Amino acid sequence: MKLTNLLVRSTIVAALGGLLFGFDTAVIAGITNALTNTYDLSPGGLGLTVASALWGTIIGAMLAGIPGDRFGRRDSLRVMAILYVVSAVGCAFAWNWYALVFFRFIGGLGIGGSSVLGPMYIAEIAPAKWRGRLVGFFQFNVVAGILLAYFSNYVIGLVGFGSNEWRWKLGVSAVPALLFLFMLYTIPRSPRWLTSKGRVDEARSVLQQIGEEDVEGELAQMVASVDLDQSHGIEPLFTWKYRLPLFLAISIGMFNQLSGINAILYYLNDIFAKAGFSKVSGDLQAVAIGGTNLLFTLLAMSIIDRVGRRTLLIIGSIGTAACLAGVAAVFFSGRYENLLVWLLVGFIAFFAFSQGAVIWVYLSEVFPNRVRAKGQSLGSFTHWVMNALISWAFPILAASSKAVPFVFFSSMMVLQLIIVLTIYPETKGVTLEDMQKKLAIA
């Protein structure tokens, strides 16, 4: 099957939710100091402000499967786009701290929902041999959004908006959010969702439009899968036969955040400040780290369908553990601060090459069709719960010891390595319908 214009466009549009996801989660790094001064925040108050979006993300991820199953992945993504717009405008015009927290929470709902629905939509329109790269494009957009947020913070910081600078940094994302909303009206529904609703002719039409070579064969597989699902009736997710997919989804969601990735991205400027870098210098270092994230995500996407998901996770576990241990050593010793940037760049490179590129692909693959929306929501929910807890706790722990958080993150990556080596299966090149056989799900 060739990559047709519609297949590529549908992937790009669905992945725009990832761009906004990345932008909205990373933009906070450039305004933590301004928010602390504006609202006289304690370390705990700052952690709560940063985590407010993440609690919205948890709820968005937990509930996204419901409209995703009922109204479809594409139409539900439109709601997420509206939430992004409302959040950006609301944060820009926030009249007090409570309003800011509320609108960040609204943005979190959009982030959580799109982190479930975007990869799910792409996985359901992508052929097996391209699925890793196409779903991986969602993660590419996440890191592109992170880089865009760092670059936007740097540019806006040079303009000289004074005390309103942080409002501009938060509000500018309304522009790509409106573009996302508009573009969602130019792509088709998921053929697998259409089949699940008995709209087989529409599903056939979509398969033809996206360039599927064996339309009837692919459609027959989808119909058979739906018939099997219906024979089982409405199934609960938490059953013994789904124990392996459940473990995989929960563990990959947890370890993605136990690496410390988002805590580091959110507080990057503060980390550099503790190491003696100026505000402008810290902003530039953040751009360099965002660029590294993008570069190594691209590299991982180019080989994920050949090398496989499991191999990338193994490489990343080793590399991130070593780099995080190095950061801890720098802070423990109080020396060699010049190495801090390089250690963090190395950490980001290994993370982007492994966990960053794999998580959304893996989550979209390990559950059978009948519980995929619920399973994807569970994995994303776990990811965001851990994100919120770690992001809230990080400034509190770092205030007492700059090194301790990094010791913890490094040890978690060692534990991840052990679990991936002993439990994780490889999923490359397997159709979604065949995946349940590989995982021994009846």
C-alpha positions in Angstrom: 0.0 0.0 0.0 1.3 3.4 -1.0 1.1 6.6 1.1 -1.7 8.5 -0.6 -2.3 12.2 -0.1 -5.4 11.6 2.0 -3.7 9.1 4.2 -0.8 11.6 4.8 -3.1 14.5 5.3 -5.3 12.6 7.8 -2.2 11.6 9.7 -0.9 15.2 9.8 -4.2 16.7 10.9 -4.8 14.1 13.7 -1.2 14.6 14.8 -1.8 18.4 15.1 -3.4 17.6 18.4 0.1 16.4 19.4 1.6 19.7 18.4 -0.8 21.6 20.8 -0.3 18.9 23.4 3.5 19.5 23.3 3.2 23.3 23.1 0.8 23.6 26.0 2.7 21.2 28.3 6.2 22.9 27.7 5.3 26.6 27.4 5.0 26.7 31.2 8.8 26.3 31.5 9.2 29.9 30.3 6.8 31.5 32.8 7.3 29.7 36.1 9.4 32.6 37.5 6.9 35.2 36.3 4.0 33.3 37.8 5.8 32.9 41.1 6.4 36.7 41.3 2.9 37.7 40.0 1.0 35.5 42.4 3.6 35.2 45.2 3.7 31.4 44.9 5.4 29.0 47.2 7.2 25.9 45.8 4.0 23.9 46.5 1.8 26.6 44.9 4.0 26.7 41.8 3.8 22.9 41.6 0.0 23.1 41.9 -0.1 25.8 39.1 2.0 23.6 36.8 0.0 20.5 37.7 -3.4 22.1 37.2 -3.4 21.4 33.5 -2.3 17.8 34.2 -5.2 17.1 36.4 -7.4 18.2 33.5 -5.4 16.0 31.3 -6.0 13.0 33.6 -9.8 13.5 33.3 -9.6 14.1 29.6 -7.6 10.9 29.0 -9.9 8.9 31.3 -13.1 10.0 29.6 -12.0 10.4 26.0 -12.8 6.8 25.0 -16.5 7.4 25.7 -17.2 10.1 23.0 -14.5 8.4 20.9 -16.6 5.2 20.7 -19.9 7.0 20.5 -19.3 9.9 18.1 -16.1 8.7 16.5 -12.4 9.6 16.9 -12.4 12.5 14.3 -15.5 14.3 15.7 -14.3 14.0 19.3 -11.0 15.5 18.2 -13.0 18.6 17.1 -14.2 19.0 20.7 -10.6 18.8 21.9 -9.6 21.6 19.5 -12.3 23.8 20.9 -11.0 23.2 24.4 -7.5 24.2 23.3 -8.8 27.5 21.9 -10.8 28.3 25.0 -7.8 27.5 27.3 -5.4 29.7 25.3 -7.7 32.7 25.2 -8.7 32.2 28.9 -5.1 32.0 30.2 -4.1 35.1 28.2 -6.9 37.1 29.8 -6.9 35.4 33.3 -8.0 38.0 35.9 -6.6 36.1 38.9 -4.7 33.0 39.9 -7.9 30.9 40.2 -9.0 31.9 36.6 -5.5 30.9 35.3 -5.7 27.5 37.1 -9.2 26.9 35.7 -8.3 27.7 32.1 -5.1 25.6 32.4 -7.4 22.8 33.6 -9.6 23.2 30.5 -6.5 23.0 28.3 -5.6 19.8 30.1 -8.9 18.2 29.1 -7.9 18.9 25.5 -4.4 17.5 26.0 -5.7 14.3 27.6 -8.4 13.7 25.1 -6.1 14.3 22.1 -3.4 12.0 23.6 -6.0 9.2 23.4 -7.9 10.0 20.3 -5.1 11.2 18.0 -3.0 8.0 18.1 -6.1 5.8 18.0 -7.4 7.5 14.9 -4.0 7.2 13.1 -3.6 3.6 14.1 -7.0 2.8 12.7 -6.4 4.3 9.3 -2.8 3.2 8.9 -1.7 -0.1 7.2 0.4 -2.4 9.5 3.7 -1.8 7.7 3.4 1.9 8.1 1.7 2.1 11.5 4.7 2.7 13.6 5.9 5.6 11.6 2.4 7.1 11.1 1.4 6.8 14.7 4.9 8.0 15.6 4.1 11.2 13.8 1.9 12.1 16.7 4.9 12.0 19.0 6.9 13.9 16.4 4.3 16.7 16.6 4.4 16.5 20.4 8.2 17.2 20.4 7.8 19.8 17.6 5.2 21.5 19.9 7.7 21.4 22.7 10.4 23.0 20.6 7.9 25.5 19.2 7.0 26.5 22.8 10.6 27.0 23.8 11.3 29.0 20.7 8.1 31.0 21.2 9.1 31.8 24.8 12.5 33.0 23.6 11.1 35.2 20.9 8.3 36.7 23.0 10.9 37.3 25.7 12.9 39.5 23.3 9.9 41.6 22.3 9.6 43.3 25.7 6.0 42.8 26.8 7.0 43.5 30.4 4.7 42.1 33.1 2.3 40.8 30.4 4.9 38.6 28.8 3.6 35.4 30.3 0.1 36.2 29.0 1.4 36.3 25.4 3.4 33.1 25.9 0.2 31.3 27.0 -2.2 33.0 24.5 -0.3 32.5 21.3 -1.3 28.8 21.0 -4.9 29.9 20.1 -3.6 30.3 16.5 -2.6 26.7 15.9 -5.6 25.5 17.9 -7.9 27.3 15.4 -6.0 25.8 12.5 -6.4 22.3 14.1 -10.2 22.8 14.4 -10.5 23.9 10.8 -8.4 21.1 9.3 -10.4 18.4 11.2 -13.2 19.1 8.7 -11.0 18.0 5.8 -10.4 14.3 6.9 -12.6 11.2 6.9 -13.8 9.1 9.8 -11.9 6.0 11.0 -12.9 3.0 8.8 -12.7 0.7 11.8 -15.0 2.9 13.8 -17.4 3.1 10.8 -17.3 -0.7 10.6 -18.0 -1.1 14.3 -21.2 1.1 13.8 -22.4 -1.1 10.9 -21.6 1.6 8.3 -19.6 -0.9 6.1 -20.2 1.0 2.8 -18.7 4.2 4.3 -15.8 2.2 5.7 -15.2 0.7 2.2 -15.2 4.2 0.7 -12.7 5.5 3.2 -10.4 2.5 2.5 -10.6 3.2 -1.2 -9.8 6.9 -0.6 -6.7 6.3 1.5 -5.3 3.8 -1.1 -5.8 0.4 0.5 -4.9 -2.1 -2.2 -7.0 -5.0 -0.9 -10.1 -3.2 0.2 -12.4 -6.2 0.4 -9.8 -8.3 2.3 -9.1 -5.5 4.8 -12.8 -4.9 5.2 -13.5 -8.6 5.8 -11.0 -8.6 8.6 -12.6 -5.6 10.2 -16.1 -7.1 9.9 -14.9 -10.4 11.4 -13.3 -8.5 14.2 -16.5 -6.6 14.9 -18.6 -9.8 14.8 -16.2 -11.3 17.3 -16.5 -8.3 19.5 -20.3 -8.4 19.3 -20.3 -12.1 20.2 -18.5 -11.2 23.4 -21.0 -8.3 24.1 -19.9 -5.3 26.0 -16.8 -6.5 27.9 -15.2 -4.9 31.0 -11.5 -3.9 30.4 -10.3 -5.3 33.8 -10.6 -9.0 33.1 -8.0 -11.8 33.6 -7.6 -12.4 29.8 -6.5 -8.8 29.3 -3.8 -9.0 32.0 -0.9 -8.7 29.7 -2.2 -5.7 27.7 -3.2 -4.0 30.9 0.2 -4.5 32.4 1.9 -3.2 29.3 -0.3 -0.1 29.1 0.0 0.8 32.7 3.7 0.1 32.9 4.7 2.0 29.8 2.5 5.0 30.9 4.1 5.0 34.3 7.8 4.5 33.2 7.4 7.2 30.6 6.9 9.7 33.4 9.1 8.0 36.0 12.0 8.9 33.6 11.4 12.5 34.8 10.9 13.7 31.3 8.0 16.1 31.8 9.2 17.4 35.2 12.5 18.3 33.5 10.8 19.9 30.5 8.4 21.9 32.7 11.1 23.1 35.1 14.0 23.3 32.6 14.6 27.0 33.0 14.6 26.6 36.8 17.1 23.7 36.6 19.4 25.9 34.5 19.0 28.8 36.9 20.1 26.6 39.8 23.2 25.7 37.8 24.0 29.4 37.3 22.6 30.2 33.8 20.9 33.6 33.1 17.3 33.8 31.9 18.2 34.4 28.3 20.9 31.8 28.3 18.4 29.3 29.9 15.9 30.1 27.2 18.5 29.3 24.5 19.6 26.1 26.2 15.9 25.1 26.3 15.6 25.6 22.5 18.7 23.4 22.0 17.2 20.7 24.1 13.9 21.0 22.2 15.8 20.7 18.9 17.5 17.5 20.2 14.2 16.1 21.2 12.9 16.7 17.6 15.9 15.3 15.9 16.0 12.0 17.8 12.3 11.6 17.5 12.7 11.8 13.7 15.5 9.3 13.9 13.4 6.9 15.9 10.4 7.3 13.6 12.6 6.4 10.6 13.6 3.0 12.1 10.8 2.0 14.5 9.1 -0.3 12.0 12.4 -2.0 11.1 14.1 -2.1 14.5 11.0 -2.6 16.6 9.5 -1.0 19.7 11.1 -3.3 22.3 14.7 -2.7 21.0 14.2 1.1 21.2 13.0 0.8 24.7 16.0 -1.2 25.8 18.5 1.3 24.2 16.6 4.2 25.8 16.5 2.7 29.3 20.3 2.3 29.4 21.0 5.7 28.0 18.5 7.7 30.1 19.6 5.9 33.3 23.3 6.9 32.7 22.5 10.5 31.8 20.2 11.0 34.8 22.9 9.5 37.1 25.3 12.1 35.7 23.0 15.0 36.4 22.6 13.7 40.0 26.4 13.6 40.3 26.7 17.2 39.1 24.3 18.4 41.7 25.7 16.3 44.5 29.2 17.5 43.9 28.4 21.1 43.1 31.0 20.9 40.3 31.2 20.5 36.6 28.0 22.5 36.0 29.1 23.0 32.4 28.4 19.3 31.8 24.7 19.8 32.9 23.5 20.9 29.5 25.2 18.0 27.7 23.9 15.5 30.2 20.3 16.8 29.7 20.8 16.9 26.0 21.9 13.2 26.1 18.9 12.3 28.3 16.5 14.0 25.9 18.2 12.2 23.0 17.8 8.8 24.5 14.3 9.5 25.7 13.1 10.8 22.3 14.7 7.8 20.6 12.9 5.3 22.9 10.0 6.0 25.3 9.0 9.2 23.5 8.7 7.5 20.1 7.2 4.2 21.4 4.6 5.0 24.0 1.7 6.2 21.8 2.4 3.6 19.1 2.5 0.8 21.7 -0.7 1.9 23.4 -2.5 1.9 20.1 -1.4 -1.6 19.3 -1.7 -3.9 22.4 -5.5 -3.9 22.9 -8.0 -5.7 20.7 -10.6 -3.6 18.8 -13.4 -4.2 21.2 -11.6 -2.5 24.2 -9.0 -0.4 22.3 -10.6 3.0 23.3 -10.8 1.9 27.0 -7.3 0.5 26.9 -5.8 3.6 25.2 -7.6 5.8 27.8 -6.2 3.6 30.7 -2.6 3.9 29.4 -2.9 7.6 28.8 -4.6 8.1 32.1 -1.7 6.3 33.9 0.8 8.5 32.0 -0.9 11.7 33.1 -1.5 10.7 36.7 2.2 10.0 37.1 3.0 13.3 35.2 0.8 15.3 37.6 2.2 13.7 40.7 5.8 14.0 39.7 5.4 17.6 38.4 3.8 18.7 41.6 6.4 17.0 43.8 9.5 18.0 41.8 9.9 21.6 43.0 9.3 20.5 46.6 11.9 17.7 46.4 14.4 19.9 44.4 14.1 22.7 47.0 15.5 20.3 49.7 18.0 18.5 47.4 18.7 19.2 43.7 20.2 15.7 43.2 17.6 13.5 44.8 14.9 13.6 42.1 17.5 12.6 39.5 18.7 9.7 41.5 15.1 8.5 41.7 14.5 8.9 37.9 17.7 7.0 37.1 16.8 4.1 39.3 13.4 3.9 37.6 15.0 3.6 34.2 17.0 0.7 35.5 13.8 -1.0 36.7 12.2 -0.3 33.3 15.1 -2.0 31.5 14.6 -5.2 33.6 10.8 -5.3 32.9 11.2 -4.6 29.2 13.8 -7.4 28.9 11.7 -9.9 30.7 8.0 -9.1 29.8 7.5 -6.8 26.8 6.6 -8.4 23.4 7.6 -7.0 20.0 4.6 -5.6 18.0 6.2 -4.4 14.8 4.5 -5.5 11.5 1.5 -7.1 13.2 -2.0 -6.1 12.1 -4.3 -4.8 14.8 -6.6 -7.8 14.2 -3.7 -10.3 14.6 -2.4 -8.6 17.7 -4.9 -10.2 20.0 -3.7 -13.6 18.8 -0.1 -12.7 19.5 -1.0 -11.6 23.0 -3.1 -14.8 23.4 -6.4 -12.9 23.9 -9.5 -15.1 23.0 
